[in-house]
Amino acid sequence: MGILLKLSFLFCIGCSVGWVLELFFRRFFSKENPERKWINPGFLSGPWLPLYGFGLCLLYLLAGLEQYIAGNGWLEKAFLFLIMAICMTAIEYIAGIFSIKVLKVHLWDYSGEWGNLQGIICPRFSLFWAILGAIYYFFIHPNILLALDWLSKNLAFSFAIGFYFGFFTVDVIYSCNLLSKLRRFAKENNIIVKYGKFRRILHDALEERQRKRSFFLPHRTNRPISDHLSSYLEWIKSSVTPSDKNSRNR
């Protein structure tokens, strides 16, 4: 079985499992959700988070290199988990920098976390990545190997992977429509759009009109997006401080 098919299979699993993890984290632990509501995590509408998909592929590849970068002792294992944490943090940072510098959207914000770098990465979540790497190594990787072995004997299942990527691609195209509007709005006003706050404005607008928000279509409202962007700009003008203004223009 080719490595591309393996990584595609792992990407699908990682996207969906990561989405579930984020779903429960935002429901019970996130500071941005004091009402403890169920919130569809991420920017896409469906049950997938690409960051976790790439992350699972990376953890699989690193675990496969164990014999070259770690031995059988606990210290060597800790070194492997450190490498996993560094690599996962690097993926998170690259994705965050891309979203801010290119897309002009701050998809997540760790500005309130100690030791954060540009609000994109921070020590606390890097520690979570290390813990997740250890959990993956001891409890998930053996099952991943079994799943890949099963897939190699049932290649007909690969059509399901293609089906998954078909829906995923449609979702990306749909979500990029909104993303292009956010990017144009951000460039016109010389700002970086904080996606979490913007989505909260969308939800608040629905609640004011006693309309139920769509869990899998969180961007859909009965008003033009431009109206909500105007509300977002008003929020910025009312809440911005001199230090915020300087950081936003960097």
C-alpha positions in Angstrom: 0.0 0.0 0.0 1.4 3.4 -1.0 2.4 6.0 1.6 0.1 8.5 0.0 -2.9 6.3 0.6 -1.7 5.7 4.2 -1.3 9.4 4.9 -4.7 10.2 3.3 -6.4 7.6 5.5 -4.6 9.1 8.6 -5.5 12.6 7.6 -9.2 11.7 7.5 -9.0 10.1 10.9 -7.0 13.0 12.4 -9.3 15.6 11.0 -12.4 14.0 12.5 -10.9 12.9 15.8 -9.3 16.3 16.3 -12.7 18.0 15.6 -14.3 15.9 18.4 -11.5 16.8 20.8 -11.9 20.5 20.1 -15.7 20.2 20.3 -15.5 19.0 23.9 -12.6 21.3 24.8 -14.6 24.4 23.6 -17.7 23.1 25.3 -16.2 22.5 28.8 -12.8 24.3 29.1 -12.5 27.2 26.6 -12.4 30.7 28.1 -14.0 32.0 24.9 -17.2 30.1 25.7 -18.4 31.2 29.1 -21.9 30.2 28.3 -20.7 26.5 27.8 -22.5 26.1 24.5 -21.8 23.5 21.9 -19.7 25.3 19.2 -18.6 23.9 15.9 -14.8 24.3 16.2 -12.6 25.6 13.4 -13.3 27.6 10.3 -14.8 24.8 8.2 -18.5 23.8 8.5 -18.1 20.0 8.6 -16.7 17.7 11.3 -13.0 18.1 10.4 -10.0 20.1 11.5 -7.1 20.0 8.9 -4.5 20.9 11.6 -5.2 17.6 13.4 -5.1 15.7 10.2 -1.6 16.9 9.4 -0.7 16.4 13.0 -1.7 12.7 13.0 0.3 12.1 9.8 3.3 13.8 11.5 3.0 11.7 14.7 2.7 8.5 12.7 5.9 9.4 10.7 7.8 10.3 13.9 6.7 7.2 15.7 8.0 5.2 12.7 11.4 6.9 13.2 11.6 5.8 16.8 14.5 3.5 16.3 16.6 6.3 14.9 15.7 9.1 17.4 14.9 7.2 20.6 15.8 4.0 22.5 13.8 1.9 24.9 14.4 3.9 28.1 12.0 6.4 29.6 14.5 9.3 29.0 14.7 8.4 25.3 10.9 8.2 25.1 10.6 11.6 26.7 13.0 12.9 24.0 10.7 11.5 21.4 7.6 13.2 22.9 9.6 16.5 23.1 10.3 16.2 19.4 6.6 15.5 18.7 5.6 18.5 20.8 8.1 20.8 18.9 6.9 19.5 15.5 3.2 19.9 16.4 3.9 23.4 17.7 5.7 24.2 14.5 2.7 23.1 12.4 0.4 25.2 14.6 2.7 28.2 14.3 3.0 27.9 10.5 -0.8 27.6 10.1 -1.3 30.6 12.5 1.2 32.8 10.6 -0.3 31.9 7.3 -3.8 32.7 8.5 -2.7 36.1 9.9 -0.2 37.2 7.3 -1.9 35.9 4.2 -5.6 35.5 5.1 -5.7 38.4 7.6 -7.7 36.2 10.0 -6.7 35.2 13.6 -8.4 31.8 13.7 -7.3 31.2 17.3 -5.9 33.6 19.9 -3.6 32.6 22.8 -2.9 36.3 23.7 -4.1 35.7 27.2 -1.8 32.7 27.7 1.6 33.0 29.5 4.6 33.0 27.2 2.6 33.2 24.0 4.2 34.1 20.7 2.1 36.4 18.6 -1.0 34.8 20.2 -0.4 31.7 18.0 1.5 29.3 20.2 2.2 29.1 23.9 3.9 26.8 26.4 0.7 25.5 27.9 -0.6 24.2 24.6 2.9 22.9 23.6 2.7 20.8 26.8 -0.7 19.5 25.7 0.9 18.5 22.4 3.6 16.6 24.3 0.9 14.8 26.3 -1.1 14.1 23.2 2.1 12.7 21.6 2.6 10.3 24.5 -1.0 9.2 24.4 -0.7 8.6 20.7 2.5 6.6 21.1 1.3 4.3 23.9 -2.4 3.9 23.1 -3.2 5.0 19.5 -0.2 4.1 17.3 -0.5 0.3 17.8 -4.2 0.6 16.7 -3.2 2.8 13.8 -0.8 0.1 12.6 -3.6 -2.4 12.8 -6.0 -0.1 10.9 -3.4 0.4 8.2 -2.9 -3.4 8.0 -6.7 -3.8 7.6 -6.8 -1.1 4.9 -4.0 -2.9 3.0 -6.2 -6.0 2.9 -9.4 -4.1 2.1 -8.3 -1.5 -0.5 -11.9 -1.3 -1.8 -12.5 0.9 1.3 -10.3 3.5 -0.3 -13.4 4.8 -2.1 -14.7 6.0 1.3 -11.5 8.0 1.7 -12.2 9.6 -1.7 -15.8 10.2 -0.6 -14.5 12.0 2.5 -12.1 14.2 0.6 -15.0 15.1 -1.8 -17.1 16.5 1.0 -14.0 18.1 2.6 -13.1 19.9 -0.7 -16.7 21.2 -1.1 -16.5 22.5 2.5 -13.2 24.2 1.8 -14.6 26.0 -1.3 -17.7 27.0 0.6 -15.8 28.4 3.6 -13.2 30.2 1.4 -16.1 32.3 0.0 -16.5 33.9 3.5 -12.8 33.9 4.0 -12.2 36.0 0.9 -14.8 38.6 2.2 -13.0 38.7 5.6 -9.6 39.1 4.0 -10.9 42.0 1.8 -12.5 43.6 4.8 -9.4 43.3 6.8 -7.2 44.8 4.1 -9.5 47.7 3.6 -9.5 48.5 7.3 -5.9 47.5 8.0 -6.8 45.1 10.7 -6.6 41.4 11.5 -10.0 39.8 12.0 -10.4 37.8 15.2 -12.5 34.9 13.9 -13.8 33.9 17.3 -15.2 37.3 18.0 -16.6 37.7 14.5 -18.5 34.4 14.8 -19.8 35.5 18.2 -21.2 38.6 16.5 -23.0 36.3 14.0 -24.5 34.2 16.7 -25.6 37.2 18.8 -27.3 38.7 15.7 -29.3 35.4 15.3 -30.3 35.3 19.0 -31.5 38.9 18.8 -33.8 37.9 16.1 -34.8 34.7 17.9 -33.4 32.6 15.1 -31.7 29.3 15.8 -28.0 29.2 14.7 -26.9 26.3 12.5 -24.3 24.1 14.1 -22.8 22.9 10.8 -23.4 26.2 8.9 -22.2 28.7 11.5 -21.7 31.5 9.0 -25.2 31.4 7.6 -27.5 34.3 8.6 -30.4 36.1 7.1 -28.4 39.3 6.8 -25.5 40.1 4.4 -22.1 39.4 5.8 -21.2 43.0 5.2 -23.7 44.0 8.0 -21.9 41.7 10.5 -18.5 43.0 9.4 -19.8 46.5 10.1 -20.8 45.4 13.6 -17.4 43.8 14.0 -15.7 47.1 13.0 -17.8 49.0 15.6 -16.7 46.5 18.3 -13.1 47.1 17.4 -13.5 50.9 17.5 -15.2 50.7 20.9 -12.8 48.3 22.5 -9.4 49.0 21.0 -6.6 50.4 23.2 -3.4 52.1 22.0 -1.4 49.0 22.7 -3.9 46.9 20.7 -3.7 49.4 17.9 0.1 49.1 17.7 0.0 45.3 17.8 -2.7 45.2 15.1 -0.6 47.3 12.8 2.5 45.2 13.1 
